[in-house]
Amino acid sequence: MTVCSTDGPQAAPSKTEIGSKTPVVHVLPSSKHFLSCKMLSHHATYHWEHGKMRKECFRSEQHCLYLIDGMNKTHEGTYECISSEKGYKRTVIRYELSMSRSDTHRLTPALLLLLTT
């Protein structure tokens, strides 16, 4: 009789393991974008951190939102939503923002003709 078998179905990773990767978000230059963080406790305070800067959030029902009015190079990097409660700090979610380069370097045939003449 076998107690443990490796032939059977494997357990799925926990939500913590799945959610531990930092999602990379590509944003078009000059476009508006917002970051959302679910507020897990109504007693905690929430804010966003980007580099060494602290950014206050806009509260919307159960979310802490941060609005980027026009995406540019200064907005690129890591954003963390931080909750603080009774002396404890916790990173609720983390995003990596990158400005989309797909439209930045696209040359139309007319523009290419102007550059080569």
ABEGO torsion letter per residue (X at the ends): XBABBAABBBBBBBAAAAAABBBBBBBBBGBBBBBBBBBABAABBBBBBBEABBBBBBBBEABBBBBBABBBAAABEBBBBBBBBGGBBBBABBBBBBBBAAAAABBBAAAAAAAAX
